[in-house]
Amino acid sequence: MVRIFVPDVPEFSPLVEAARANTACRVKPHAASYLAIECAGPVEFHRKEMGLKPAIWYGLFTGGIEGVIEQFDRDVVRIVPLTASA
């Protein structure tokens, strides 16, 4: 399982909507003012497809993650479960 903890603010809504559109993911409330994106396995997001500015893109994981960032460049992030990377 991959978990991404995201502040529940408009700046991060493109990531939340992309996760909701992915059938392998679900979005649920987390701690105060945060959402948890949970994905059954590896998940990949594309900055340009979501329309995120670089400043938001590079701050996506300030809320924390459970998993391993396998790829994180200017346009693609791929996160895998801890066990998948070992």
Sequence and secondary structure as in RCSB ss.txt:
>XXXX:A:sequence
MVRIFVPDVPEFSPLVEAARANTACRVKPHAASYLAIECAGPVEFHRKEMGLKPAIWYGLFTGGIEGVIEQFDRD
VVRIVPLTASA
>XXXX:A:secstr
 EEEEEESSGGGHHHHHHHHHSTTEEEEE STTEEEEEESS EEEEHHHHT  HHHHTTTTTT EESEEEEE SS
EEEEE HHHH 
